[in-house]
Amino acid sequence: MINHPQERTSTTQPALRHRKSTVARIGVFGVAYYKYWDQFEGLLQEMEAKQKVFLNKVGRNDVEVIDFGLVDNVKTAYDLVPDLKAANLDLIFCDMLTYATSSTFGIIIKSIDIPIVLVALQPNTALDYANASTYQQLYNDDICSLPEFAGVSVRMGKTVPNMIIGTLHHDPAAETEIE
């Protein structure tokens, strides 16, 4: 006998189980250039501090954030690929911390089929030209490698990743894009 919907009683209704709420898994890795660390004391720590600020911005959303650290040479880029693949990510942010060579990104964009967003958030709204130095330039060089990374993406047969460009602090437009 087939029960018609109007004939069902509470005892014949199938039990509904609510699925556990899910959140997006977001991977974040920063890029920089290892040659700078010996030349500019404290710059590596400044890059790591900038990346923590970005990680906190991403973490304010209802997502799970996985910090993959800093990629600053070709070896760390190759080492990162299996970790990114194994993490079951929904999206990856590449935090452009300062100038980085395409070797820190080429193998990643070639090997990964997860959407990647390039993020260039300069910490200062403008360079203090009266007191400018190479150190200060490198500290604010977040946007510098965007064209290079876009070009390597095309050379690897991929589309140019989406990009978020702005400032690290007090930038509502960038915050909205991250969200």
C-alpha positions as MATLAB code, in Angstrom:
seq = 'MINHPQERTSTTQPALRHRKSTVARIGVFGVAYYKYWDQFEGLLQEMEAKQKVFLNKVGRNDVEVIDFGLVDNVKTAYDLVPDLKAANLDLIFCDMLTYATSSTFGIIIKSIDIPIVLVALQPNTALDYANASTYQQLYNDDICSLPEFAGVSVRMGKTVPNMIIGTLHHDPAAETEIE';
ca = [
       0.000    0.000    0.000;
       1.263    3.450   -0.897;
       0.779    6.249    1.568;
      -0.347    9.462    0.032;
       1.020   12.626    1.632;
      -2.331   13.558    3.132;
      -2.621   10.071    4.668;
       0.751   10.092    6.445;
       0.846   10.319   10.146;
       3.740   11.513   12.255;
       4.841    7.888   12.666;
       5.061    7.297    8.910;
       6.964   10.490    8.112;
      10.607    9.877    7.256;
      13.002   11.241    9.848;
      14.850   14.308    8.638;
      18.401   14.739    9.724;
      19.854   18.188    9.582;
      23.197   18.394    7.905;
      25.999   19.863    9.844;
      26.648   23.431    8.843;
      29.680   23.730    6.578;
      32.112   26.566    6.087;
      34.512   27.293    3.271;
      38.118   26.154    3.680;
      40.404   29.007    2.702;
      44.129   28.540    2.228;
      46.514   31.473    2.553;
      50.166   31.640    1.619;
      52.399   34.659    1.346;
      55.029   35.301   -1.316;
      58.279   37.225   -1.070;
      61.909   36.931   -2.196;
      64.404   35.136    0.060;
      67.383   37.186   -1.172;
      66.130   40.168    0.840;
      66.344   38.568    4.286;
      70.147   38.786    4.635;
      70.232   42.248    3.096;
      67.538   43.906    5.205;
      67.497   42.994    8.866;
      63.965   42.694   10.211;
      62.236   42.662    6.813;
      61.261   38.975    7.038;
      59.608   39.581   10.407;
      57.739   42.570    8.944;
      56.462   40.374    6.087;
      55.299   37.732    8.558;
      53.522   40.416   10.608;
      51.765   41.729    7.476;
      50.623   38.209    6.638;
      49.174   37.788   10.156;
      47.120   40.951    9.651;
      45.754   39.519    6.397;
      45.055   36.131    7.990;
      43.035   37.918   10.691;
      41.034   39.757    8.016;
      40.151   36.483    6.302;
      39.404   34.800    9.627;
      36.766   37.408   10.540;
      34.468   35.738    8.039;
      32.626   32.501    8.631;
      35.420   30.378    7.100;
      38.118   27.964    8.133;
      41.531   29.509    7.420;
      44.589   27.368    6.800;
      47.885   29.263    6.999;
      50.485   27.792    4.652;
      53.175   30.269    5.629;
      55.598   32.045    3.355;
      56.841   30.981   -0.083;
      60.035   32.821   -0.915;
      61.893   30.526   -3.337;
      61.257   27.788   -5.871;
      61.821   24.944   -3.371;
      59.200   26.210   -0.929;
      56.817   26.669   -3.876;
      57.265   23.053   -4.983;
      56.961   21.862   -1.374;
      53.673   23.747   -0.973;
      51.859   22.108   -3.906;
      51.108   18.719   -2.254;
      49.978   20.471    0.933;
      47.554   22.679   -1.017;
      46.195   19.668   -2.903;
      45.713   17.634    0.279;
      43.942   20.396    2.204;
      40.584   20.118    0.390;
      40.390   23.885   -0.101;
      37.590   25.927   -1.638;
      39.710   29.024   -2.311;
      43.330   30.137   -1.991;
      44.608   33.619   -1.246;
      48.144   34.400   -2.386;
      49.231   37.279   -0.165;
      51.685   39.411   -2.144;
      53.935   40.630    0.680;
      56.714   42.182   -1.397;
      58.350   41.534   -4.729;
      58.440   37.807   -5.527;
      59.747   36.018   -8.594;
      57.458   33.999  -10.825;
      59.289   30.871   -9.629;
      57.444   31.254   -6.303;
      54.109   31.066   -8.092;
      54.524   29.278  -11.444;
      54.414   25.696  -10.170;
      51.513   26.531   -7.866;
      49.284   28.037  -10.558;
      50.257   25.238  -12.948;
      49.477   22.442  -10.471;
      46.415   23.699   -8.627;
      42.853   23.767   -9.944;
      41.449   25.592   -6.936;
      40.515   29.255   -7.472;
      43.371   31.551   -6.456;
      43.053   35.233   -5.607;
      46.154   37.438   -5.661;
      46.039   39.949   -2.814;
      48.184   43.103   -2.824;
      47.468   45.176    0.266;
      50.099   47.842    0.802;
      50.637   48.594    4.507;
      51.197   52.339    4.065;
      48.787   54.517    2.115;
      51.779   56.298    0.565;
      55.544   56.067    0.700;
      57.249   58.690    2.860;
      59.442   59.986    0.053;
      61.401   62.344    2.298;
      62.604   59.325    4.289;
      62.367   56.683    1.564;
      64.732   53.741    1.548;
      64.994   50.427   -0.224;
      63.712   48.781    2.951;
      60.601   50.991    2.960;
      60.046   50.316   -0.732;
      60.247   46.549   -0.214;
      57.925   46.800    2.785;
      55.330   48.468    0.517;
      55.971   46.489   -2.694;
      52.848   44.336   -2.423;
      51.581   45.195   -5.900;
      54.943   44.855   -7.660;
      54.629   41.216   -8.790;
      50.987   41.238   -9.866;
      51.829   41.706  -13.582;
      54.495   38.995  -13.401;
      52.139   36.538  -11.694;
      49.354   37.334  -14.178;
      51.782   36.668  -17.034;
      53.015   33.376  -15.600;
      49.398   32.266  -15.165;
      48.756   32.792  -18.875;
      52.015   31.036  -19.800;
      50.905   28.062  -17.684;
      47.626   27.881  -19.610;
      45.515   29.269  -16.775;
      43.307   32.319  -16.582;
      44.618   35.369  -14.800;
      43.611   35.070  -11.128;
      41.266   37.563   -9.554;
      43.097   40.324   -7.691;
      42.405   42.424   -4.631;
      44.395   45.654   -4.606;
      44.317   48.175   -1.795;
      45.793   48.984    1.559;
      46.265   46.662    4.502;
      44.663   48.999    7.035;
      41.429   51.019    6.915;
      40.369   49.985    3.402;
      36.639   49.139    3.391;
      36.671   48.255   -0.324;
      39.440   45.691    0.171;
      37.682   44.308    3.263;
      34.511   43.829    1.224;
      36.407   42.016   -1.532;
      38.049   39.709    1.009;
      34.653   38.970    2.524;
];
